[in-house]
Amino acid sequence: MPPEADRSVTYVEQDGERVAALVYDPLLDDDPELIDVVAGAASVALENRRLHAEAEARLAEVRASRQRVIAAADAERRRIERNLHDGAQQRLVALALQLSLIRRRIRQDPEDAAQLVTSAGDELAASLQELRELARGIHPAALDDGVENALEALAMRAAVPTSVSCGLAEPVPEPVAFATYFVASEALANTAKYAGATSATVRVVAEHGHTVVEIADDGVGGADGRHGSGLLGLADRVAALGGSLHVVSPPGGGTVVTADIPHRRA
């Protein structure tokens, strides 16, 4: 609304844009320094309000992220407990029973005991495999041989043909290595589940004290990093290290997930 005819106006600008207007008595035009001081104070007040709003939004985001991290940790703990109880633990109980039978029958019926030994060996092998799979989700053993080897092993297990390009000239901090691996793992899992892709790539480079990992596929696109526990969980994991996660996924144009992780928390 334009000022009344008997009023003067001075606009408050920030970054070349008008953000407010001071409307005052024309008699104050004789004191331009006062007008400048009031306009400056108004500009500072508006900037403080903007910064406060940004800080509040950031705090809310951090609180939500922290709640998701706690919820994810609780869910992961329950998953591990359930897998141990329903999988390896049950197999080991069965194995203990078989060993007890073997001990009782080994002299009375050696042939039957030999069959039980074979069965027990199969149970033991299955238990070890389940424990390896469970441990991989907690601490991928392949990371002990470096990020590149871990990603190559991940690509070999991927449901979609995946190529890996790793440009890390030296070892990265362990938390960064873990985050890099899990970002690639989750992104490739999403590719297999939802993308309908025929190929995927994983590219890792080190730039100015940051590790950047990019996972791209040629699928249907349409992924939304703001929804879905998988991508949100990745964003929280990366944010905890002071990094950022970006998802570009236009419909029909494939998906690119990029994580930028500083080697030292910002």
N, C-alpha and C positions, 0 to 999 in steps of 0.2 A: 504494500500500500504506500503510495507516495506521501511525503510529509505535507502537512497543511501549509497553506500559502504563507502564513506568518511564522513559519518555523524554518530553521536551517538544519542541514543534515551533513554528517561526516561518516563516511563508510570505513569500517574496520576490515582490513584485508589480511589474509594469511596465505602464503604461497601463491600470491597473485590472484586469489579469489576473495570475493566479498563474503564475509561470514556474519557481519552484523552492521547495524546502522545506528548512529547516535543522532537523535533528534532533539534540538535544543532551541532556546530563545535566540533570535538573531543578535541580540545585544552582546552575546558572548563571542561574536565574530571578531570583536575588537581585542580579544585575548586568545590568539591562536595557540600560545604555549599551553594554556589551560586545556584547550580542546585536544591538543596532542597528548598531554599527560593522561587525560581521561580515556582517550582512544587507546593509548598504550596499556593502561590498566585493564580496559575491557578485553583487549587482545590477550593479555596474560591470563585473565580469568577464564576466557574461553579455551585457551590452550590447556590450562590446568584441568578444566572440566573434561576435555577430550582425553587427556592422559589418564585421568582418574577412571573414566569409562573404559579405556583400553586395559588398564590394570585390573579392574574388576572383571572384565571379560576373560583376561588371561588367567586370573586366579580361579574363576569358575571352570575354565578349561583344565587347569592343573588338578583341581579337586576331582573333576569327572574322570580325568586320566588316572589319577591315583586309585579311585574306586574301581575302575576297570582292571587295573593291574592287580589289586587285591582279589577281585573276583576271579580273574584269570588264574592267579596262583592257587586260590582255593579249589577251583575246578580241576586244575592240573594235579593237585595233591589227591583229590578224590579219584581222578582217573588212574593215577599210579596205584593207589590203595586197591581200587577195584580190579585192575589188571593183575596185581600181585595175588590178590585173594582168589580171583576166578581162574587165573591162568597158572602161573608158575607154582604158586602155593599148592593148588590142588594136584598138580602133576608130581610135586615132591612128596606129598602125602601118599599118593598112589605108589610112587617109587619106593618109599619106606615100607609099605605093605608088601610089595613084591620082594624086596630084600629079605623081609621076615619069612616069607614063604620059601624063598630059595634056601635060607639057612636051615629050615626044617626038612626040606625035601632033598637036599643035595646028596645025602647018603642013601635015603630010601628010594628015590626015583631020579637018578642023575639025568636021564633024558628030559624029563619034565622040567627039572631045574635048569638045564641048558636053555630050554625054550623061554623060561622066565627071565634068564639073564639077557637073552636077546631083546625081549620086550622091555626090560628095564633100561637097557642101553638106548632104545628108541625114545623112551620117555625122558631120559636124561638129555638126549640131544635136542628134543623138542623144548624142554625147559630152558636149556642154554640159549636156544634161538629166541625164545620169548623174552628172556632177560636181556639179550643183546638189543632187541628191538626197543625194549623199554628204556634201556640205558641210552640208546641213540637219541631219544627224545629229550633226555636230560642233559647229556654231555656227549655230543658226537665224537666217537673215538677218532674219526678221520681228521678232526681238527688238530690232533696231536702232531700230524705230519704237515700242517700248514693249511691255509685257507684254500689255495688252489687245488690241492689233492682232495680236500673235503668237498669242494664244489664239483670236481670231476666225478667223484663217487656219487654225489647227489644226482648229477646229470645222467649217469648210467642207470640209476634206478627210476628216473622220471618216466611217466607214462607217455609223455610227448617227446619226440626226438629233440634233444637239447645240446647246444654247443656252448662251450665256456671259453671266455677270454679274460685272463687275469693278469693285470699289469702291476702287481704289488712287488716293488723291488726289494722290500725288507719286511720282516714280521711286523704285524700291527698289534696293538694292545689286545689282550685276551677278550675283554668285553666287546670290543669292536669286531673281533673275529667271530664271536658267538652271534652278535647281532647280524653281521653280514650273512652268515650261514642260515640263520633262521628266517631272514627276509627272503633269501633265495628259495628256501625250502617251502615256506608258506605260499609264496607267489607261484611256484611251479605246481603246488598242490591245487591252487585255485585254477590255474591254467588247465590242468587235467580234468577238474570237475565241471567247469563252467564255460571255458573259452571255445571249445570246439576247434582247437588249433591243430595245425599240422606240424608246427615247429616252434621252438622257443630258443632264446639266447640269454646267457648270463654274462654280463660284462662288469668287471671290477677294476677300478683304477684308484691310485692314490694321488690326490691333488691338494697341495698346500696344507698339509697336516690333516687332511680329511680322507676317509675312504668313501668312495661313491660306488654303489652297486646298482646295476640296472638290469631288470628282468623284462624282456619283451616277448610277445607272442603275436602270431598272425591270426588270432581268433576273431570272435564276433564282437568283441568290445562290450561296452556298456557297464563295465565294473564301476562301483562307486566306493571310493575309499572312506567315505563318511559313514557308511553303514556296513554291517556284517562284522562279526566278532573277529574274524581272521585278520582283515586289513586294519581294523581298529587296534587290535592287539599288537600288530607290527608297528603301527604309528606310536603307540605308547612305549614299546620297547626302545625304539629309536629315539624318541623324545627324552627318555630317561637318561640317555647319553649326551643330550644337548643337540641332537640331530633332527632331521626332518624327513618325512616320507611324502612323496607325491605320486599320484596315480593319474595317468592320462589314458582315457579309454573311450574314444568316440565310438558310437554304434557302427559296427561294420569295419572299424579301422584298427582292430587289435588293441592290446593293452600294454602299457609300459609302466612299470612300477620302479621308482627311483628312490633310493635311500642315501642321504648325505650324512655321514657320521663323523664328527670330529674325533681326533685321537685323544683330545683332552676335553672334558666336559666344559661347555661354555658357561 
